[in-house]
Amino acid sequence: MYSLYLLVDTVLNLYSWCLIVWVIMSWLISFNVINTHNRFVHLVGDFLYRITEPALRPIRRFLPNLGGLDLSPIVLILLVWFARNLLAEYWGRAVLG
């Protein structure tokens, strides 16, 4: 049971890092620091977009429009960290006894 807890915690941790990389990469793309015509950059950007956008889209519906400022990644990172802490508090305590 403890290994399942560690697996879920690791997946949530990796997802939060993917969100952070996606935010930084989107800034670099918008300021023309990296070029999306590069095949590797395009593949990484497309992968990160595909795994983060399904979770970010529902959050964007509830947040107010702030022009060019998108707060949905911050909200999602906070939700993932909350889920990890909640998981550690309840499931980790039950497993460790």
C-alpha positions in Angstrom: 0.0 0.0 0.0 2.9 2.3 0.8 4.3 1.8 -2.7 1.0 2.9 -4.3 1.1 6.0 -2.1 4.6 6.8 -3.3 3.6 6.2 -6.9 0.7 8.6 -6.7 2.8 11.2 -4.9 5.6 10.9 -7.5 3.1 11.3 -10.4 1.6 14.4 -8.8 5.1 15.8 -8.2 6.1 15.2 -11.8 2.9 16.8 -13.0 3.6 19.9 -11.0 7.1 20.1 -12.5 5.6 19.7 -16.0 3.3 22.7 -15.3 6.2 24.8 -14.2 8.2 23.9 -17.3 5.2 24.6 -19.5 4.8 28.1 -17.9 8.5 28.9 -18.4 8.5 27.6 -21.9 5.4 29.6 -22.9 7.1 32.7 -21.6 10.2 31.9 -23.6 8.2 31.3 -26.7 6.1 34.5 -26.3 9.3 36.6 -25.9 10.9 34.9 -28.9 13.8 33.5 -26.9 13.2 30.0 -28.2 12.0 29.2 -31.7 9.0 26.8 -32.1 10.2 25.9 -35.7 12.9 23.8 -34.0 11.5 20.3 -34.1 12.6 19.4 -30.5 11.2 22.6 -29.0 7.9 21.9 -30.9 7.7 18.3 -29.7 8.4 19.3 -26.0 5.9 22.2 -26.2 3.3 20.1 -27.8 3.7 17.3 -25.2 3.5 19.8 -22.3 0.5 21.5 -23.9 -1.3 18.1 -24.3 -0.8 17.0 -20.7 -1.5 20.4 -19.0 -4.3 21.9 -21.1 -7.1 19.4 -20.1 -6.6 20.4 -16.5 -6.1 24.1 -17.1 -9.1 24.6 -19.4 -11.8 24.1 -16.6 -9.9 26.4 -14.3 -9.8 29.1 -16.9 -13.6 29.0 -17.1 -13.9 30.1 -13.5 -11.1 32.7 -13.3 -11.8 36.3 -14.4 -10.3 37.5 -17.6 -7.2 39.5 -16.7 -6.1 40.4 -20.2 -2.8 38.7 -21.1 -2.3 37.4 -17.5 -3.2 33.7 -17.1 -3.4 32.6 -13.4 -4.7 29.1 -14.1 -1.3 27.4 -13.9 -0.8 28.9 -10.4 -4.2 27.7 -9.3 -3.5 24.2 -10.7 -0.1 24.0 -9.0 -1.6 25.0 -5.7 -4.3 22.3 -6.2 -1.7 19.7 -7.0 0.4 20.6 -3.9 -2.8 20.6 -1.8 -3.6 17.1 -3.1 -0.1 15.9 -2.3 -0.3 17.3 1.2 -3.8 15.8 1.8 -2.6 12.5 0.4 0.4 12.5 2.7 -1.7 13.5 5.7 -4.4 10.9 5.4 -3.1 8.1 3.3 0.5 8.2 4.5 -0.6 8.2 8.1 -2.9 5.2 7.5 -0.2 3.3 5.7 2.5 4.0 8.2 0.2 3.4 11.1 
